[in-house]
Amino acid sequence: MADLQICYPVSLESPEAPRPVVEDVSLVIPTVGRDILESCLAYLVTGTRWPASVVVVDQGRRAQVAEMMERLRALGIHCEYVPSTERGRSAGINRGLERVNTRFVTITDDDCFVSPSWLEIMTAKLRAQPDQILTGRVALAGDEDAPFSVMLDTQPAVHTKPTVRLHPFIGGNVGMAMSLVRRIGPFDEHPCLASAEDSDYGHRALRLGIPIAYDPEVVLYHYHWRDAQERAVRYGDYARSQGGFYGTHLRHGDFIVLLQAVRDLIRSPIRWMRGLISRDRELIENGRASTLNLPPGIIAGLRRKTFPAPWQELHTNAHRSGEYLG
């Protein structure tokens, strides 16, 4: 499967002709208002299909983002701009999901660039298997020396239950029926899971018997804009949040999560040592971050007091509040 040549930045411009609209699919993009969002939207516009609605939740509340949305509307794409004072990707996704009125929803991030056929393939597969969550390949764009947050497996798979080895929910490249969202509930907005919301959401889905299908034909590109120092900080965030996920579910006596936590607590210092021996800086930073941050994350998850409200309650309260503007 050949990858496209990805360019960045790309301007948000009018394509040669409007694309057919898939009336039963919306797209949610949480953002803090980074400039890279324009390239994310530009790749969407040049795709073979347009979604029924694009919902951008902007926690940076930047005028530039609102202007991007106006340009999308001028091209003929229905969109909603949702400025928010909240923080965290989970909150951004939830505020977007609350605005979805279509049968299906897709989710990506502002530093992801979809392939031309991404929405067309995603839509066809969601319609064929509406009882499954669908996720796909995340290829590399940007700094090729440091692959970061990619999923390059070329073999399709369907996961039906949690396992010790894998967290199959890839939140930057995912689609599902809103009926499944209502069953699973909102993404967990607690700070202790700040960067592990995808692990948590996928685990909750699998515990409910909702399959997660991985299909490499559903492909997009994650742009690697972080330098080595920023990646090291991010490794710490990931580890602390993954610990929060473990602690949250250990409160409920989840045996699979216990095995996952023990696995990571054992292999993190081993990874750190391997990095020191091989002088692999990326491996050193990853292993050190996990070794030092997993335990306090687990403790934070065990100590938390609040949990997500049911989806219907969250959805109703958000629309009543009038805080978020379309």
C-alpha positions as CSV (number, residue, x, y, z in Angstrom):
1,M,0.0,0.0,0.0
2,A,1.8,3.1,-1.2
3,D,1.8,6.2,0.9
4,L,1.0,9.7,-0.4
5,Q,3.6,12.5,-0.4
6,I,2.4,14.7,2.4
7,C,3.1,18.4,2.4
8,Y,2.8,20.9,5.2
9,P,1.7,23.6,5.4
10,V,-1.2,23.4,2.9
11,S,-3.6,26.3,2.4
12,L,-7.3,25.9,2.7
13,E,-8.4,26.6,-0.9
14,S,-11.4,25.8,-3.1
15,P,-11.2,22.5,-5.0
16,E,-12.0,22.3,-8.7
17,A,-15.5,21.1,-7.9
18,P,-17.6,20.4,-4.8
19,R,-17.5,16.9,-3.5
20,P,-20.5,14.6,-2.9
21,V,-21.7,14.9,0.7
22,V,-22.2,11.8,2.9
23,E,-25.4,12.8,4.7
24,D,-25.1,10.3,7.5
25,V,-21.6,11.1,8.7
26,S,-20.2,14.0,10.8
27,L,-16.6,14.8,11.6
28,V,-15.4,16.1,15.0
29,I,-12.0,17.8,15.4
30,P,-10.8,19.0,18.9
31,T,-8.1,21.6,18.8
32,V,-6.3,24.2,20.9
33,G,-6.2,26.5,17.8
34,R,-2.8,25.5,16.3
35,D,-2.1,26.8,12.8
36,I,-1.7,23.2,11.6
37,L,-5.5,22.9,11.7
38,E,-5.7,24.7,8.4
39,S,-3.7,21.9,6.7
40,C,-5.9,19.3,8.4
41,L,-9.0,21.0,6.9
42,A,-7.3,21.4,3.6
43,Y,-6.7,17.7,3.2
44,L,-10.3,17.1,4.1
45,V,-11.6,19.5,1.5
46,T,-9.6,17.8,-1.3
47,G,-11.0,14.4,-0.4
48,T,-13.4,12.4,-2.6
49,R,-16.3,13.0,-0.2
50,W,-17.3,15.7,2.3
51,P,-19.0,15.0,5.6
52,A,-22.5,16.2,6.4
53,S,-21.0,18.4,9.1
54,V,-17.6,19.4,10.5
55,V,-17.6,20.3,14.2
56,V,-14.4,22.0,15.4
57,V,-14.1,22.5,19.1
58,D,-11.5,25.2,19.8
59,Q,-10.1,25.4,23.3
60,G,-7.8,28.2,22.2
61,R,-10.8,30.4,21.1
62,R,-8.7,31.9,18.3
63,A,-10.2,34.2,15.8
64,Q,-8.1,32.5,13.1
65,V,-9.9,29.2,13.7
66,A,-13.3,30.9,13.4
67,E,-12.1,32.4,10.1
68,M,-11.1,28.9,8.9
69,M,-14.7,27.8,9.6
70,E,-16.1,30.7,7.6
71,R,-13.9,29.6,4.7
72,L,-15.2,26.1,4.9
73,R,-18.8,27.4,4.8
74,A,-18.0,29.4,1.8
75,L,-16.9,26.2,0.0
76,G,-20.3,24.7,0.8
77,I,-19.3,22.5,3.8
78,H,-21.7,22.7,6.7
79,C,-19.7,23.3,9.9
80,E,-20.0,24.4,13.5
81,Y,-17.4,26.4,15.4
82,V,-17.5,25.6,19.1
83,P,-15.3,27.9,21.2
84,S,-14.7,26.3,24.6
85,T,-13.0,27.5,27.8
86,E,-12.4,23.9,28.9
87,R,-9.1,22.0,28.6
88,G,-8.3,18.4,27.5
89,R,-8.9,16.4,24.4
90,S,-11.7,14.4,26.1
91,A,-13.7,17.5,26.8
92,G,-13.1,18.7,23.2
93,I,-14.4,15.5,21.7
94,N,-17.4,15.4,24.1
95,R,-18.4,19.0,23.2
96,G,-18.2,18.0,19.6
97,L,-20.1,14.7,20.0
98,E,-22.9,16.7,21.7
99,R,-23.4,18.5,18.4
100,V,-23.6,15.5,16.1
101,N,-27.0,14.8,14.6
102,T,-26.0,12.2,12.0
103,R,-26.1,8.4,12.3
104,F,-22.3,8.1,12.3
105,V,-19.4,10.2,13.6
106,T,-15.8,10.3,12.7
107,I,-13.0,11.8,14.9
108,T,-9.6,13.0,14.0
109,D,-7.0,15.5,15.4
110,D,-5.8,18.9,14.1
111,D,-2.3,17.4,13.3
112,C,-3.7,14.6,11.2
113,F,-4.1,14.7,7.4
114,V,-6.7,12.4,5.9
115,S,-6.0,10.5,2.6
116,P,-8.3,11.5,-0.4
117,S,-10.5,8.4,0.0
118,W,-10.5,8.4,3.8
119,L,-14.1,9.5,4.4
120,E,-15.4,7.5,1.4
121,I,-13.9,4.3,2.6
122,M,-14.8,5.0,6.3
123,T,-18.4,5.6,5.4
124,A,-18.8,2.5,3.3
125,K,-17.3,0.3,6.1
126,L,-19.4,2.0,8.8
127,R,-22.6,1.4,6.9
128,A,-21.6,-2.3,6.3
129,Q,-20.8,-2.9,10.0
130,P,-22.7,-0.3,12.1
131,D,-22.3,-2.4,15.3
132,Q,-18.5,-2.0,15.2
133,I,-16.1,0.8,16.0
134,L,-13.9,1.3,13.0
135,T,-10.3,2.5,13.2
136,G,-7.4,2.4,10.8
137,R,-3.8,3.0,9.8
138,V,-1.9,6.1,11.0
139,A,1.1,6.7,8.8
140,L,4.0,9.0,9.2
141,A,4.3,12.6,8.1
142,G,6.9,15.0,9.2
143,D,10.0,14.0,11.1
144,E,10.9,10.6,9.7
145,D,13.7,10.1,12.2
146,A,11.4,9.8,15.2
147,P,8.2,7.8,14.5
148,F,5.6,9.0,17.1
149,S,2.0,7.9,17.5
150,V,1.8,5.8,14.3
151,M,0.0,2.5,13.5
152,L,1.4,0.9,10.5
153,D,0.0,-2.6,10.6
154,T,-1.2,-3.7,7.1
155,Q,-3.3,-6.6,8.4
156,P,-7.0,-6.1,9.2
157,A,-8.2,-7.3,12.6
158,V,-11.4,-7.3,14.7
159,H,-11.0,-7.1,18.5
160,T,-13.8,-8.4,20.6
161,K,-12.5,-8.3,24.1
162,P,-9.7,-6.6,26.1
163,T,-6.3,-8.2,26.0
164,V,-3.1,-7.7,27.9
165,R,-1.0,-6.8,24.8
166,L,-3.0,-4.2,22.9
167,H,-5.2,-1.1,23.2
168,P,-6.9,-1.1,19.8
169,F,-8.9,2.1,19.9
170,I,-7.0,4.7,17.8
171,G,-8.7,7.9,18.6
172,G,-7.2,10.1,15.9
173,N,-8.6,7.8,13.1
174,V,-11.9,6.4,14.2
175,G,-15.5,6.3,13.2
176,M,-18.6,4.8,14.9
177,A,-22.4,4.9,15.1
178,M,-23.8,7.5,17.5
179,S,-25.9,4.6,19.0
180,L,-22.6,3.1,20.2
181,V,-21.5,6.5,21.7
182,R,-24.8,6.5,23.7
183,R,-24.0,3.0,25.0
184,I,-20.4,3.7,25.9
185,G,-21.0,7.2,27.2
186,P,-18.7,10.2,26.9
187,F,-15.0,10.3,26.9
188,D,-13.6,10.4,30.5
189,E,-12.6,14.1,31.2
190,H,-10.9,13.4,34.5
191,P,-7.4,15.0,34.5
192,C,-5.7,11.7,35.6
193,L,-6.6,10.3,32.2
194,A,-5.6,13.4,30.2
195,S,-3.6,11.5,27.5
196,A,-5.0,8.0,27.9
197,E,-8.6,8.8,26.9
198,D,-8.4,6.5,23.9
199,S,-7.2,3.5,26.0
200,D,-10.0,4.1,28.4
201,Y,-12.7,4.5,25.7
202,G,-11.7,1.4,23.8
203,H,-11.5,-0.6,27.0
204,R,-15.0,0.4,28.0
205,A,-16.4,-0.4,24.6
206,L,-14.8,-3.9,24.6
207,R,-16.1,-4.5,28.1
208,L,-19.6,-3.8,26.7
209,G,-19.1,-6.3,23.9
210,I,-18.7,-3.7,21.2
211,P,-16.1,-4.9,18.6
212,I,-13.3,-2.6,17.5
213,A,-12.3,-3.3,13.8
214,Y,-8.9,-2.2,12.5
215,D,-8.8,-1.7,8.7
216,P,-5.5,-0.5,7.1
217,E,-7.4,0.9,4.1
218,V,-8.8,3.6,6.4
219,V,-5.6,5.7,6.4
220,L,-4.5,9.1,7.5
221,Y,-1.2,10.8,8.3
222,H,0.0,12.1,11.7
223,Y,2.3,15.1,11.4
224,H,5.3,14.8,13.7
225,W,5.9,18.4,14.8
226,R,7.4,17.8,18.2
227,D,11.2,18.0,18.8
228,A,13.1,15.7,21.0
229,Q,12.5,17.7,24.2
230,E,8.8,18.0,23.5
231,R,8.5,14.3,22.8
232,A,10.2,13.6,26.1
233,V,7.6,15.7,27.9
234,R,4.9,13.9,26.0
235,Y,6.2,10.5,27.0
236,G,5.8,11.6,30.6
237,D,2.2,12.7,30.0
238,Y,1.4,9.5,28.2
239,A,2.8,7.3,31.0
240,R,1.2,9.3,33.9
241,S,-2.2,9.2,32.1
242,Q,-1.9,5.5,31.3
243,G,-1.3,5.0,34.9
244,G,-4.4,7.0,35.6
245,F,-6.3,4.6,33.3
246,Y,-4.9,1.6,35.1
247,G,-5.8,3.0,38.5
248,T,-9.3,4.0,37.5
249,H,-10.1,0.5,36.4
250,L,-8.2,-1.2,39.2
251,R,-10.8,0.4,41.5
252,H,-13.3,-1.9,39.9
253,G,-11.2,-5.0,40.2
254,D,-10.5,-5.3,36.5
255,F,-8.1,-8.3,36.2
256,I,-7.0,-7.6,32.6
257,V,-6.1,-4.0,33.6
258,L,-4.1,-5.4,36.5
259,L,-2.1,-7.6,34.1
260,Q,-1.6,-4.6,31.8
261,A,-0.3,-2.5,34.6
262,V,2.1,-5.2,35.9
263,R,3.4,-5.7,32.4
264,D,4.2,-2.0,32.0
265,L,5.7,-1.6,35.4
266,I,8.1,-4.5,34.6
267,R,9.0,-3.6,31.0
268,S,9.5,0.2,31.6
269,P,12.8,0.0,33.5
270,I,13.9,-2.7,31.1
271,R,13.2,-0.4,28.2
272,W,15.2,2.4,30.0
273,M,18.1,0.0,30.5
274,R,18.1,-1.1,26.9
275,G,18.2,2.5,25.8
276,L,21.2,3.2,28.0
277,I,23.0,0.2,26.7
278,S,22.3,1.0,23.0
279,R,22.5,4.8,23.5
280,D,19.1,5.2,21.9
281,R,17.9,8.5,23.2
282,E,14.3,7.9,22.2
283,L,14.2,4.6,24.0
284,I,15.9,6.2,27.1
285,E,13.3,9.0,27.3
286,N,10.4,6.6,26.8
287,G,11.6,4.1,29.4
288,R,12.5,6.7,31.9
289,A,9.2,8.5,31.5
290,S,7.2,5.3,32.0
291,T,9.3,4.1,35.0
292,L,8.9,7.4,36.8
293,N,5.4,8.4,35.9
294,L,3.3,5.2,35.8
295,P,3.2,4.7,39.6
296,P,2.0,8.2,40.5
297,G,-0.5,7.9,37.6
298,I,-1.9,4.7,39.1
299,I,-2.2,6.3,42.5
300,A,-4.1,9.2,41.0
301,G,-6.5,6.9,39.3
302,L,-7.1,4.9,42.5
303,R,-7.8,8.1,44.4
304,R,-10.2,9.8,41.9
305,K,-13.7,10.6,43.2
306,T,-15.6,11.5,40.1
307,F,-16.6,9.5,37.0
308,P,-18.3,10.3,33.6
309,A,-22.0,11.1,33.7
310,P,-24.3,9.0,31.5
311,W,-24.3,10.2,27.9
312,Q,-27.9,11.4,27.9
313,E,-27.4,13.5,31.0
314,L,-24.3,15.1,29.5
315,H,-25.9,15.7,26.1
316,T,-29.0,17.3,27.6
317,N,-27.1,19.6,30.1
318,A,-24.7,20.8,27.4
319,H,-27.6,22.0,25.2
320,R,-29.4,23.6,28.1
321,S,-26.4,25.6,29.2
322,G,-26.0,27.5,26.0
323,E,-22.3,27.9,26.9
324,Y,-21.0,26.6,23.5
325,L,-21.8,28.6,20.4
326,G,-22.4,27.1,17.0
